């Protein structure tokens, strides 16, 4: 694994931690009424997608359980159609998907060390 890829995986975990911190002790109603939480969380998610560009095809193929292309495409959707993002979709990512992603990314890093 190249150093840039390793650093990107670590940064992805950092952004996951930020998104979880921003939404800690929130329910959907609280989240959806707080513009700062929304903006900060959506930005963190978009940065995760941005970092996917530094992940090699080999790593993507080795870990097909991670939906790399969907993560990258979500970043594009956020950047190019921010107003069209559905908050319930973002909330589902935070409450259902992001912790599993963090675990998977940690496994990749641990395997490489």
Beta strands, then each sheet from edge to edge (+ up, - down):
end
